[in-house]
Amino acid sequence: MRCDGCASAVEGRFTTGWVQQLSPEQLAFVRVFMGCRGKIKDVEQALGLSYPTVVARLDDVVEALGQVPSPPPPP
């Protein structure tokens, strides 16, 4: 990595942590989810998706991070 403005450089092998485990689509979803402070209704509105679709996408992110999604609450 190099900054042409100040001529500094950092060399080595770097990882982006958990972020690299997500697809670009999942990362975009996480950005919206975080921007909505985890409020699923706000995510629904921001993305124009239904509640079940938002929950399914969130479950996909959880699984991509190596976790098991919690079962849905009983009706």
C-alpha positions in Angstrom: 0.0 0.0 0.0 1.4 3.4 -1.0 0.4 7.0 -0.5 1.6 9.1 -3.5 0.9 12.3 -1.5 3.4 11.7 1.2 5.5 8.9 -0.4 4.9 6.6 2.5 4.4 2.9 1.9 3.4 -0.1 4.0 4.4 -3.6 2.8 3.3 -7.0 4.0 0.4 -9.4 4.0 -2.8 -8.1 5.5 -6.2 -9.5 5.9 -9.5 -7.6 6.3 -10.7 -10.0 9.1 -14.2 -11.1 9.0 -15.0 -8.8 6.1 -13.2 -11.0 3.6 -15.5 -13.9 4.4 -18.5 -12.0 2.9 -19.5 -11.7 -0.7 -19.8 -8.1 -2.1 -23.6 -8.5 -1.9 -23.4 -9.6 1.8 -21.1 -6.7 2.6 -23.5 -4.2 1.0 -26.3 -5.7 3.1 -24.2 -5.4 6.3 -23.5 -1.7 5.5 -27.3 -1.0 5.1 -28.1 -3.1 8.2 -25.5 -1.2 10.3 -26.6 2.1 8.9 -30.1 1.2 10.0 -28.7 0.3 13.4 -30.0 -3.2 13.1 -33.6 -2.2 12.8 -35.1 -4.7 10.4 -38.1 -2.5 9.5 -35.7 0.2 8.5 -33.7 -2.3 6.4 -36.9 -3.4 4.7 -37.7 0.2 3.7 -34.1 1.0 2.7 -33.8 -2.1 0.4 -37.5 -2.5 -0.6 -37.5 -6.0 0.8 -40.0 -8.0 2.8 -39.3 -9.0 6.4 -38.6 -12.7 5.6 -36.2 -11.7 2.9 -34.2 -9.4 5.2 -34.1 -12.1 7.9 -32.9 -14.6 5.3 -30.1 -12.3 4.1 -29.1 -11.7 7.7 -29.0 -15.4 8.3 -26.8 -15.8 5.2 -24.3 -13.3 6.6 -24.4 -15.1 10.0 -23.6 -18.4 8.3 -20.9 -16.9 6.1 -19.2 -15.8 9.3 -19.2 -19.3 10.6 -22.1 -19.0 13.1 -25.5 -20.7 13.3 -28.4 -18.4 13.0 -30.8 -18.4 16.0 -34.2 -20.1 15.4 -37.0 -17.7 14.7 -39.2 -16.9 17.7 -42.5 -18.8 18.0 -45.5 -17.1 16.5 
